[in-house]
Amino acid sequence: MSAPNSQVVVDLRAAAAKTRNAYVFAVVDRVLDVGSPDDIVVLCDHDLSSLCYQLDLRPESRGRFDFETSQRRDGAWVALIKRRVEKR
């Protein structure tokens, strides 16, 4: 049995719209750089499906993550970005 992954939480609700994707890309790149298995949870005030799509288009992160998005009862949107297990 393996230990559950920890989660990095990125709350973009107070960030300026033009900087939000850059924040997430920086966190994703850092997770990849250090080889962390952590999941990334992103909170925002709008649907995050396009962000997940953009992450999958980037050569640095293409095919390396799975995404789940949902809207909470309080109106916030949540994206769970899970690192895929690399096959050896």
Protein Blocks (a to p, Z undefined) as FASTA:
>chain_A
ZZddddddddfklpcfklmmmmmmmmmmmmmmnopabdcddddfbdfklmmmmmmmpmkl
gopaccdddddfkopacdddddddddZZ
